[in-house]
Amino acid sequence: MHPVSGGCYCGNIQLDLQLANAPASYQPRACDCEFCRKHAAAYISDARGTLRIRINDQRRSGTYRQGSELAEMLLCTHCGVLIGALYRAEGRIYATVNVRVVERAESFGVEQAVSPKQLSADAKVSRWKDLWFSSVELA
Protein backbone atom coordinates (compact mmCIF):
# COMPACT_ATOMS: atom_id res chain seq x y z
CA MET A 1 0.00 0.00 0.00
CA HIS A 2 1.06 3.58 -0.67
CA PRO A 3 0.24 6.07 2.12
CA VAL A 4 -0.82 9.59 1.13
CA SER A 5 -2.10 12.37 3.36
CA GLY A 6 -3.75 15.72 2.92
CA GLY A 7 -6.46 18.02 4.16
CA CYS A 8 -7.95 21.45 4.00
CA TYR A 9 -5.97 24.68 4.27
CA CYS A 10 -6.74 25.37 7.95
CA GLY A 11 -6.21 21.76 9.06
CA ASN A 12 -9.76 21.19 10.32
CA ILE A 13 -10.30 18.27 7.93
CA GLN A 14 -7.42 15.82 7.51
CA LEU A 15 -7.12 12.80 5.25
CA ASP A 16 -5.14 9.57 5.35
CA LEU A 17 -5.28 7.53 2.15
CA GLN A 18 -3.85 4.09 1.52
CA LEU A 19 -3.56 3.50 -2.22
CA ALA A 20 -3.14 0.05 -3.76
CA ASN A 21 -0.79 1.47 -6.42
CA ALA A 22 1.81 4.22 -6.72
CA PRO A 23 0.26 7.72 -7.05
CA ALA A 24 1.63 8.16 -10.60
CA SER A 25 -0.67 5.36 -11.79
CA TYR A 26 -3.81 7.36 -10.89
CA GLN A 27 -5.25 9.90 -13.31
CA PRO A 28 -7.34 12.48 -11.43
CA ARG A 29 -10.82 12.86 -12.92
CA ALA A 30 -11.69 16.49 -13.66
CA CYS A 31 -15.48 16.67 -13.51
CA ASP A 32 -17.07 19.10 -15.97
CA CYS A 33 -20.08 20.11 -13.83
CA GLU A 34 -20.35 23.78 -12.83
CA PHE A 35 -19.72 23.08 -9.11
CA CYS A 36 -16.51 21.13 -9.69
CA ARG A 37 -15.27 23.51 -12.38
CA LYS A 38 -15.75 26.49 -10.05
CA HIS A 39 -13.64 24.65 -7.45
CA ALA A 40 -11.08 23.45 -10.04
CA ALA A 41 -11.61 19.98 -8.59
CA ALA A 42 -10.18 16.73 -9.93
CA TYR A 43 -10.78 13.51 -8.05
CA ILE A 44 -8.81 10.43 -7.11
CA SER A 45 -10.12 7.25 -5.58
CA ASP A 46 -9.18 3.61 -5.19
CA ALA A 47 -11.80 0.92 -4.64
CA ARG A 48 -9.03 -1.32 -3.26
CA GLY A 49 -7.60 1.40 -1.00
CA THR A 50 -8.73 2.94 2.26
CA LEU A 51 -9.59 6.48 3.31
CA ARG A 52 -9.74 7.98 6.78
CA ILE A 53 -11.31 11.43 7.15
CA ARG A 54 -10.75 13.23 10.45
CA ILE A 55 -12.84 16.31 11.18
CA ASN A 56 -11.54 18.21 14.20
CA ASP A 57 -14.49 20.61 14.55
CA GLN A 58 -17.74 19.37 13.00
CA ARG A 59 -19.17 22.90 13.23
CA ARG A 60 -16.55 23.96 10.67
CA SER A 61 -17.42 21.32 8.11
CA GLY A 62 -20.37 21.10 5.80
CA THR A 63 -21.86 19.21 2.94
CA TYR A 64 -23.56 20.37 -0.20
CA ARG A 65 -25.69 18.32 -2.56
CA GLN A 66 -25.77 19.44 -6.16
CA GLY A 67 -26.67 17.93 -9.51
CA SER A 68 -28.52 14.65 -8.90
CA GLU A 69 -28.18 15.27 -5.11
CA LEU A 70 -27.07 11.67 -4.58
CA ALA A 71 -23.59 12.53 -3.34
CA GLU A 72 -22.55 15.02 -0.66
CA MET A 73 -19.71 17.39 -1.42
CA LEU A 74 -17.59 17.69 1.76
CA LEU A 75 -16.23 21.17 2.46
CA CYS A 76 -14.41 22.95 5.25
CA THR A 77 -16.65 25.89 6.08
CA HIS A 78 -13.80 27.66 7.86
CA CYS A 79 -11.27 27.87 5.00
CA GLY A 80 -13.64 27.01 2.14
CA VAL A 81 -11.74 24.04 0.68
CA LEU A 82 -13.62 21.31 -1.22
CA ILE A 83 -12.35 18.01 0.21
CA GLY A 84 -14.24 15.56 -1.97
CA ALA A 85 -17.53 13.71 -2.30
CA LEU A 86 -19.31 11.10 -0.22
CA TYR A 87 -22.02 8.65 -1.18
CA ARG A 88 -23.84 6.70 1.54
CA ALA A 89 -25.65 3.44 0.79
CA GLU A 90 -26.48 0.25 2.67
CA GLY A 91 -24.67 1.45 5.80
CA ARG A 92 -21.45 2.10 3.87
CA ILE A 93 -19.67 5.30 2.83
CA TYR A 94 -18.06 5.57 -0.59
CA ALA A 95 -15.78 8.56 -1.23
CA THR A 96 -13.57 10.31 -3.70
CA VAL A 97 -10.96 12.95 -2.84
CA ASN A 98 -10.16 16.24 -4.53
CA VAL A 99 -6.52 15.77 -5.57
CA ARG A 100 -5.91 19.47 -4.80
CA VAL A 101 -6.04 18.70 -1.06
CA VAL A 102 -3.49 15.87 -1.24
CA GLU A 103 0.14 16.47 -0.35
CA ARG A 104 2.40 16.08 -3.37
CA ALA A 105 -0.57 16.19 -5.76
CA GLU A 106 1.93 16.59 -8.59
CA SER A 107 2.96 12.95 -8.08
CA PHE A 108 -0.34 11.80 -9.60
CA GLY A 109 -0.86 11.20 -13.32
CA VAL A 110 -2.28 13.60 -15.87
CA GLU A 111 -5.86 14.73 -15.29
CA GLN A 112 -8.57 13.37 -17.52
CA ALA A 113 -11.87 15.11 -18.22
CA VAL A 114 -15.03 13.25 -17.21
CA SER A 115 -18.69 14.14 -17.59
CA PRO A 116 -20.77 12.36 -14.95
CA LYS A 117 -23.66 14.73 -15.60
CA GLN A 118 -24.21 12.71 -18.79
CA LEU A 119 -24.91 9.57 -16.71
CA SER A 120 -28.22 8.46 -15.24
CA ALA A 121 -28.55 8.33 -11.45
CA ASP A 122 -28.19 4.53 -11.49
CA ALA A 123 -25.13 4.72 -13.72
CA LYS A 124 -23.52 7.27 -11.39
CA VAL A 125 -24.07 5.08 -8.34
CA SER A 126 -22.72 2.02 -10.16
CA ARG A 127 -19.63 3.99 -11.23
CA TRP A 128 -19.05 5.30 -7.71
CA LYS A 129 -19.29 1.82 -6.22
CA ASP A 130 -16.75 0.56 -8.77
CA LEU A 131 -14.24 3.45 -8.54
CA TRP A 132 -14.53 5.25 -5.22
CA PHE A 133 -12.98 4.30 -1.90
CA SER A 134 -15.31 1.77 -0.31
CA SER A 135 -13.36 1.42 2.91
CA VAL A 136 -14.01 4.85 4.41
CA GLU A 137 -13.72 5.87 8.04
CA LEU A 138 -15.26 9.20 8.98
CA ALA A 139 -14.02 10.33 12.40
C-alpha positions as a Markdown table, in Angstrom:
| # | Residue | x | y | z |
|---|---|---|---|---|
| 1 | Met | 0.0 | 0.0 | 0.0 |
| 2 | His | 1.1 | 3.6 | -0.7 |
| 3 | Pro | 0.2 | 6.1 | 2.1 |
| 4 | Val | -0.8 | 9.6 | 1.1 |
| 5 | Ser | -2.1 | 12.4 | 3.4 |
| 6 | Gly | -3.7 | 15.7 | 2.9 |
| 7 | Gly | -6.5 | 18.0 | 4.2 |
| 8 | Cys | -8.0 | 21.4 | 4.0 |
| 9 | Tyr | -6.0 | 24.7 | 4.3 |
| 10 | Cys | -6.7 | 25.4 | 7.9 |
| 11 | Gly | -6.2 | 21.8 | 9.1 |
| 12 | Asn | -9.8 | 21.2 | 10.3 |
| 13 | Ile | -10.3 | 18.3 | 7.9 |
| 14 | Gln | -7.4 | 15.8 | 7.5 |
| 15 | Leu | -7.1 | 12.8 | 5.3 |
| 16 | Asp | -5.1 | 9.6 | 5.3 |
| 17 | Leu | -5.3 | 7.5 | 2.1 |
| 18 | Gln | -3.8 | 4.1 | 1.5 |
| 19 | Leu | -3.6 | 3.5 | -2.2 |
| 20 | Ala | -3.1 | 0.1 | -3.8 |
| 21 | Asn | -0.8 | 1.5 | -6.4 |
| 22 | Ala | 1.8 | 4.2 | -6.7 |
| 23 | Pro | 0.3 | 7.7 | -7.1 |
| 24 | Ala | 1.6 | 8.2 | -10.6 |
| 25 | Ser | -0.7 | 5.4 | -11.8 |
| 26 | Tyr | -3.8 | 7.4 | -10.9 |
| 27 | Gln | -5.2 | 9.9 | -13.3 |
| 28 | Pro | -7.3 | 12.5 | -11.4 |
| 29 | Arg | -10.8 | 12.9 | -12.9 |
| 30 | Ala | -11.7 | 16.5 | -13.7 |
| 31 | Cys | -15.5 | 16.7 | -13.5 |
| 32 | Asp | -17.1 | 19.1 | -16.0 |
| 33 | Cys | -20.1 | 20.1 | -13.8 |
| 34 | Glu | -20.4 | 23.8 | -12.8 |
| 35 | Phe | -19.7 | 23.1 | -9.1 |
| 36 | Cys | -16.5 | 21.1 | -9.7 |
| 37 | Arg | -15.3 | 23.5 | -12.4 |
| 38 | Lys | -15.8 | 26.5 | -10.1 |
| 39 | His | -13.6 | 24.7 | -7.4 |
| 40 | Ala | -11.1 | 23.4 | -10.0 |
| 41 | Ala | -11.6 | 20.0 | -8.6 |
| 42 | Ala | -10.2 | 16.7 | -9.9 |
| 43 | Tyr | -10.8 | 13.5 | -8.1 |
| 44 | Ile | -8.8 | 10.4 | -7.1 |
| 45 | Ser | -10.1 | 7.3 | -5.6 |
| 46 | Asp | -9.2 | 3.6 | -5.2 |
| 47 | Ala | -11.8 | 0.9 | -4.6 |
| 48 | Arg | -9.0 | -1.3 | -3.3 |
| 49 | Gly | -7.6 | 1.4 | -1.0 |
| 50 | Thr | -8.7 | 2.9 | 2.3 |
| 51 | Leu | -9.6 | 6.5 | 3.3 |
| 52 | Arg | -9.7 | 8.0 | 6.8 |
| 53 | Ile | -11.3 | 11.4 | 7.2 |
| 54 | Arg | -10.7 | 13.2 | 10.5 |
| 55 | Ile | -12.8 | 16.3 | 11.2 |
| 56 | Asn | -11.5 | 18.2 | 14.2 |
| 57 | Asp | -14.5 | 20.6 | 14.6 |
| 58 | Gln | -17.7 | 19.4 | 13.0 |
| 59 | Arg | -19.2 | 22.9 | 13.2 |
| 60 | Arg | -16.5 | 24.0 | 10.7 |
| 61 | Ser | -17.4 | 21.3 | 8.1 |
| 62 | Gly | -20.4 | 21.1 | 5.8 |
| 63 | Thr | -21.9 | 19.2 | 2.9 |
| 64 | Tyr | -23.6 | 20.4 | -0.2 |
| 65 | Arg | -25.7 | 18.3 | -2.6 |
| 66 | Gln | -25.8 | 19.4 | -6.2 |
| 67 | Gly | -26.7 | 17.9 | -9.5 |
| 68 | Ser | -28.5 | 14.7 | -8.9 |
| 69 | Glu | -28.2 | 15.3 | -5.1 |
| 70 | Leu | -27.1 | 11.7 | -4.6 |
| 71 | Ala | -23.6 | 12.5 | -3.3 |
| 72 | Glu | -22.5 | 15.0 | -0.7 |
| 73 | Met | -19.7 | 17.4 | -1.4 |
| 74 | Leu | -17.6 | 17.7 | 1.8 |
| 75 | Leu | -16.2 | 21.2 | 2.5 |
| 76 | Cys | -14.4 | 23.0 | 5.2 |
| 77 | Thr | -16.7 | 25.9 | 6.1 |
| 78 | His | -13.8 | 27.7 | 7.9 |
| 79 | Cys | -11.3 | 27.9 | 5.0 |
| 80 | Gly | -13.6 | 27.0 | 2.1 |
| 81 | Val | -11.7 | 24.0 | 0.7 |
| 82 | Leu | -13.6 | 21.3 | -1.2 |
| 83 | Ile | -12.3 | 18.0 | 0.2 |
| 84 | Gly | -14.2 | 15.6 | -2.0 |
| 85 | Ala | -17.5 | 13.7 | -2.3 |
| 86 | Leu | -19.3 | 11.1 | -0.2 |
| 87 | Tyr | -22.0 | 8.7 | -1.2 |
| 88 | Arg | -23.8 | 6.7 | 1.5 |
| 89 | Ala | -25.6 | 3.4 | 0.8 |
| 90 | Glu | -26.5 | 0.3 | 2.7 |
| 91 | Gly | -24.7 | 1.4 | 5.8 |
| 92 | Arg | -21.4 | 2.1 | 3.9 |
| 93 | Ile | -19.7 | 5.3 | 2.8 |
| 94 | Tyr | -18.1 | 5.6 | -0.6 |
| 95 | Ala | -15.8 | 8.6 | -1.2 |
| 96 | Thr | -13.6 | 10.3 | -3.7 |
| 97 | Val | -11.0 | 12.9 | -2.8 |
| 98 | Asn | -10.2 | 16.2 | -4.5 |
| 99 | Val | -6.5 | 15.8 | -5.6 |
| 100 | Arg | -5.9 | 19.5 | -4.8 |
| 101 | Val | -6.0 | 18.7 | -1.1 |
| 102 | Val | -3.5 | 15.9 | -1.2 |
| 103 | Glu | 0.1 | 16.5 | -0.3 |
| 104 | Arg | 2.4 | 16.1 | -3.4 |
| 105 | Ala | -0.6 | 16.2 | -5.8 |
| 106 | Glu | 1.9 | 16.6 | -8.6 |
| 107 | Ser | 3.0 | 12.9 | -8.1 |
| 108 | Phe | -0.3 | 11.8 | -9.6 |
| 109 | Gly | -0.9 | 11.2 | -13.3 |
| 110 | Val | -2.3 | 13.6 | -15.9 |
| 111 | Glu | -5.9 | 14.7 | -15.3 |
| 112 | Gln | -8.6 | 13.4 | -17.5 |
| 113 | Ala | -11.9 | 15.1 | -18.2 |
| 114 | Val | -15.0 | 13.2 | -17.2 |
| 115 | Ser | -18.7 | 14.1 | -17.6 |
| 116 | Pro | -20.8 | 12.4 | -14.9 |
| 117 | Lys | -23.7 | 14.7 | -15.6 |
| 118 | Gln | -24.2 | 12.7 | -18.8 |
| 119 | Leu | -24.9 | 9.6 | -16.7 |
| 120 | Ser | -28.2 | 8.5 | -15.2 |
| 121 | Ala | -28.5 | 8.3 | -11.4 |
| 122 | Asp | -28.2 | 4.5 | -11.5 |
| 123 | Ala | -25.1 | 4.7 | -13.7 |
| 124 | Lys | -23.5 | 7.3 | -11.4 |
| 125 | Val | -24.1 | 5.1 | -8.3 |
| 126 | Ser | -22.7 | 2.0 | -10.2 |
| 127 | Arg | -19.6 | 4.0 | -11.2 |
| 128 | Trp | -19.0 | 5.3 | -7.7 |
| 129 | Lys | -19.3 | 1.8 | -6.2 |
| 130 | Asp | -16.8 | 0.6 | -8.8 |
| 131 | Leu | -14.2 | 3.4 | -8.5 |
| 132 | Trp | -14.5 | 5.2 | -5.2 |
| 133 | Phe | -13.0 | 4.3 | -1.9 |
| 134 | Ser | -15.3 | 1.8 | -0.3 |
| 135 | Ser | -13.4 | 1.4 | 2.9 |
| 136 | Val | -14.0 | 4.9 | 4.4 |
| 137 | Glu | -13.7 | 5.9 | 8.0 |
| 138 | Leu | -15.3 | 9.2 | 9.0 |
| 139 | Ala | -14.0 | 10.3 | 12.4 |
